């Protein structure tokens, strides 16, 4: 089989790339050279906050810088076309790097990207102000939401936010049990505040409109974690933005959903890549 090109994949907040081995293998079997990496302060690389589980970052630009540097080295070592893929927060950082003109992939695939967060129906500047106040009145490193009564134990209803597939959800639990260093809990208030700040950068006039790269969004209206409305807006603002939208049949982790959903998503991704970065 002639090599298809190369895909670089980044997971979401609190994620680790092992959760996506099933999808990565499918891309590999289709001929792609596949690379995946965890973000600084996630996966097995330790935590940047005040304890062993809280997700924290001083600013999202740290991750944008990391992506830009990794991208440069990766492109030099792999065969094109070069595709960048990301889930949730990973999608947000990829969008930031595109808007900041730090990377120039041949195509981008975003699974339920955290273009914005699903939260109270308040104007973004108000949400950002609240987060700033929460950082000012207490330790910015403290957790922004409650996790569970027992540290490290997953909330009982968490699976209903992520996937309808109990086996794929159980796979994540297996990894957490066998590699405890992967476990991450809630984000810090500084992470929340910086996420709103970064979202505001994406919303600036002309930011998305200057991105020349084909970008496919795979998003669901039933997402309780990221803003589907923000994803719809971004897909329409990007000159080469496209949207594959799901409804109640899909929770947040579309690539880890039941086969009927996941197969449709992967088929849409294959069609997008065959069209935008066709085989050589």
GIVEN-V315464 format. One record per pair of residues at least 6 apart in sequence whose ideal C-beta (glycine too) atoms are under 8 Angstrom apart, sorted by the first residue. I is the first residue (numbers start at 1). J is the second residue. Records with the same first field share a line. If there is no record, write none. Layout:
I->J ; J
This chain:
1->31
2->31 ; 279 ; 280
3->31 ; 33 ; 79
4->30 ; 31 ; 32 ; 33 ; 279
5->31 ; 32 ; 33 ; 79 ; 80 ; 81 ; 82 ; 83 ; 106 ; 277 ; 279 ; 280
6->32 ; 33 ; 34 ; 35 ; 74 ; 78 ; 79 ; 80 ; 81 ; 82 ; 83
7->27 ; 32 ; 33 ; 34 ; 35 ; 83 ; 84 ; 85
8->35 ; 36 ; 37 ; 70 ; 71 ; 74 ; 82 ; 83 ; 84 ; 85
9->17 ; 20 ; 23 ; 24 ; 34 ; 35 ; 36 ; 37 ; 85 ; 86 ; 87 ; 90
10->17 ; 36 ; 37 ; 38 ; 39 ; 67 ; 84 ; 85 ; 86 ; 87 ; 90 ; 93 ; 94
11->17 ; 19 ; 20 ; 36 ; 38 ; 39 ; 42 ; 86 ; 87 ; 88 ; 90
12->86 ; 87 ; 88 ; 89 ; 90 ; 91 ; 112 ; 114
13->42 ; 55 ; 88 ; 89 ; 114 ; 184 ; 187 ; 191
14->42 ; 55 ; 184 ; 185 ; 187
15->38 ; 42 ; 43 ; 87 ; 88 ; 89 ; 90
16->38 ; 42 ; 43 ; 44 ; 175 ; 179 ; 182
17->24 ; 36 ; 37 ; 38 ; 43
18->175 ; 179 ; 182
19->171 ; 172 ; 175 ; 253 ; 256
20->36 ; 87 ; 255 ; 256
22->168 ; 256
23->255 ; 256 ; 266
24->34 ; 36
25->34
26->266
27->34
28->34
30->270
31->279
32->83
33->78 ; 79
35->74 ; 78
37->70
38->44 ; 45
39->63 ; 66 ; 89 ; 90 ; 93
40->48 ; 57 ; 62 ; 63 ; 66
41->47 ; 48 ; 49 ; 55 ; 56 ; 57
42->55 ; 184
43->181 ; 182
44->179 ; 181 ; 182
47->53 ; 54 ; 55 ; 56 ; 184
48->56 ; 57 ; 58
49->55 ; 56 ; 141 ; 188
50->56 ; 139 ; 141 ; 142 ; 188
53->151 ; 152 ; 183 ; 184 ; 185
54->141 ; 142 ; 143 ; 184 ; 185 ; 186 ; 187 ; 188
55->184 ; 185 ; 186 ; 187 ; 188 ; 191
56->141 ; 187 ; 188 ; 190 ; 191
57->63 ; 190 ; 191 ; 194
58->190 ; 194
59->194 ; 197
60->92 ; 93 ; 96 ; 194 ; 195 ; 197 ; 198
61->96
63->93
64->93 ; 96 ; 97 ; 100 ; 102
65->102
67->93 ; 94 ; 97 ; 102 ; 103
68->97 ; 102 ; 103
71->84 ; 97 ; 102 ; 103 ; 105
74->82
75->82
80->106
81->106 ; 107 ; 277
82->105 ; 106
83->105 ; 106 ; 107 ; 108 ; 109 ; 273 ; 277
84->94 ; 103 ; 105 ; 107 ; 108 ; 109
85->108 ; 109 ; 110 ; 111
86->93 ; 94 ; 108 ; 109 ; 110 ; 111 ; 113
87->110 ; 111 ; 112 ; 113 ; 253 ; 255
88->111 ; 112 ; 113 ; 114 ; 225 ; 226 ; 252
89->114 ; 195
90->113
91->110 ; 111 ; 112 ; 113 ; 114 ; 115
92->113 ; 114 ; 115 ; 195 ; 198 ; 199 ; 202
94->103 ; 108 ; 110 ; 113
95->110 ; 113 ; 115 ; 202 ; 208 ; 215 ; 234
96->198 ; 201 ; 202
97->103
98->108 ; 211 ; 213 ; 215
99->201 ; 202 ; 207 ; 208 ; 210 ; 211
101->210
104->213
105->213
106->213 ; 214 ; 276 ; 277
107->213 ; 214 ; 215 ; 216 ; 272 ; 273 ; 276 ; 277
108->213 ; 214 ; 215 ; 216
109->215 ; 216 ; 218 ; 269 ; 272 ; 273
110->215 ; 216 ; 217 ; 218 ; 231
111->218 ; 253 ; 254 ; 255 ; 265
112->218 ; 219 ; 220 ; 223 ; 225 ; 226 ; 231 ; 252 ; 253 ; 254
113->217 ; 219 ; 226 ; 231 ; 234
114->195 ; 225 ; 226 ; 227
115->199 ; 202 ; 226 ; 227 ; 230 ; 231 ; 233 ; 234
116->124 ; 199 ; 202 ; 203 ; 226 ; 227 ; 229 ; 230 ; 231
117->195 ; 196 ; 199 ; 225 ; 226 ; 227
118->223 ; 224 ; 225 ; 226 ; 227 ; 228
119->127 ; 227
120->127
122->130
124->196 ; 199 ; 200 ; 203
125->200
127->196
128->193 ; 196 ; 197 ; 200
131->189 ; 192 ; 193 ; 196
132->193
134->144 ; 189 ; 192 ; 193
135->189 ; 190 ; 193
138->189
139->189
140->188 ; 189 ; 190 ; 193
141->188 ; 189 ; 190
142->188 ; 189
143->185 ; 186 ; 187 ; 188 ; 189
144->186 ; 187 ; 188 ; 189 ; 191 ; 192
145->186 ; 187
146->186
147->153 ; 155 ; 185 ; 186
148->154 ; 155
151->185
152->180 ; 183 ; 185
154->173 ; 176
159->166 ; 169
160->251
161->224 ; 225 ; 251 ; 252
162->169 ; 172 ; 251 ; 252 ; 253 ; 256
163->169 ; 251 ; 252 ; 253 ; 256 ; 257 ; 258
164->249 ; 250 ; 251 ; 257 ; 258 ; 261
165->256 ; 257 ; 258 ; 259 ; 262
168->253 ; 256 ; 257
169->256
171->256
172->256
175->182
176->182 ; 183
187->195
199->230
201->207
202->208 ; 234
208->234 ; 237 ; 238 ; 241
209->237 ; 238 ; 239
211->238 ; 239 ; 240
212->239 ; 240
213->240
214->240 ; 242 ; 272 ; 276 ; 277
215->235 ; 238 ; 240 ; 241 ; 242
216->242 ; 243 ; 244 ; 268 ; 269 ; 272
217->231 ; 234 ; 235 ; 241 ; 242 ; 243 ; 244
218->244 ; 246 ; 254 ; 255 ; 265 ; 268 ; 269
219->226 ; 228 ; 231 ; 232 ; 235 ; 243 ; 244 ; 245 ; 246 ; 254
220->228 ; 245 ; 246 ; 247 ; 250 ; 251 ; 252 ; 254
221->228 ; 245 ; 246 ; 247 ; 248
222->246 ; 247 ; 248 ; 250 ; 251
223->251 ; 252
224->251 ; 252
225->252
226->252
228->245
231->243
232->243 ; 245
234->241
235->241 ; 242 ; 243
236->243
240->276
242->272
244->264 ; 265 ; 268
246->254 ; 261 ; 264 ; 265
249->257 ; 258 ; 260 ; 261
250->257 ; 261 ; 265
251->257
254->261 ; 262 ; 265
255->262 ; 265 ; 266
256->262
257->265
